[in-house]
Structures are given as C-alpha cells and as structure tokens.
Amino acid sequence: MEKAKILIVEDEAIIAMEIESQLQSLGYTVTSVVNTGEKAIKKAEEDKPDLILMDIRIKGEMDGIDTAEVIRNRFGIPVIFSTAYLDQERIERAKITMPFGYRIKFQKKPSRRTTWIKQLGDHQRI
C-alpha cells in the first residue's frame, strides 16, 4: 500500500523541519511545507495531498482552524491539527471543521512516533 502524501502547515521553521523529518523517516511523502493559511489552500489544490497536518496558530490573515474549514469545504482533504494550545474555545472551534485528529506539540519522541503511526495508519483507509 502506498503511504500517504502529507502537506505540513507550520509557521515555526525548526518545528516544520522536525515534523518533515519524522514523517519522512516513517516513509511518508511530504508534498510541501507552508506557513500561512493562504499558501496552504493554494498547495492543497496544487499538491492534492491525502492529509494535512495543520498548526492552529499560523501566520497570515487566517488561523489554522479557518484554513482547515476552507480546505475541507473546497477539497475534502482531512486535517490533523498540530498545536501546543488545546483550550476549550479552540477545541470547540476546531470541532466544526471535523478534523481527523489532534497532535499535541512538544511530546517526548517515543510518544510522537506512536502518534504519527496511529493517526497516519488510520488515515490509510481513506
């Protein structure tokens, strides 16, 4: 089975490089790495990824939640939110976009690998 193609939306360059490296080490293809909602929408249309890993707090006019909603409505691409902030207000806003899941940033490495495998493994059904 072919591994998922993933678009990363993250505005912190060091974190984006770490995520990209982790995903590639697990055999996934990273189609692009972008840092704004506007760029994410453009790349979602161009790259046609299987999955988007979306930071909630990103640069630009739109946050990750608004961006995920546009992408879901236009392209139907599932999103996993990646965030260091999971307060109740963000959770409620994010629920509206019907995310594929959540990934909490800054977990210890073994947990991170398990999280990627579970979330991306589940995604292979799509």
Summary of the structure (lengths in Angstrom):
residues: 126
radius of gyration: 13.1
end to end distance: 11.9
largest distance: 38.0
contacts: 403
relative contact order: 0.18
helix: 47%
strand: 21%
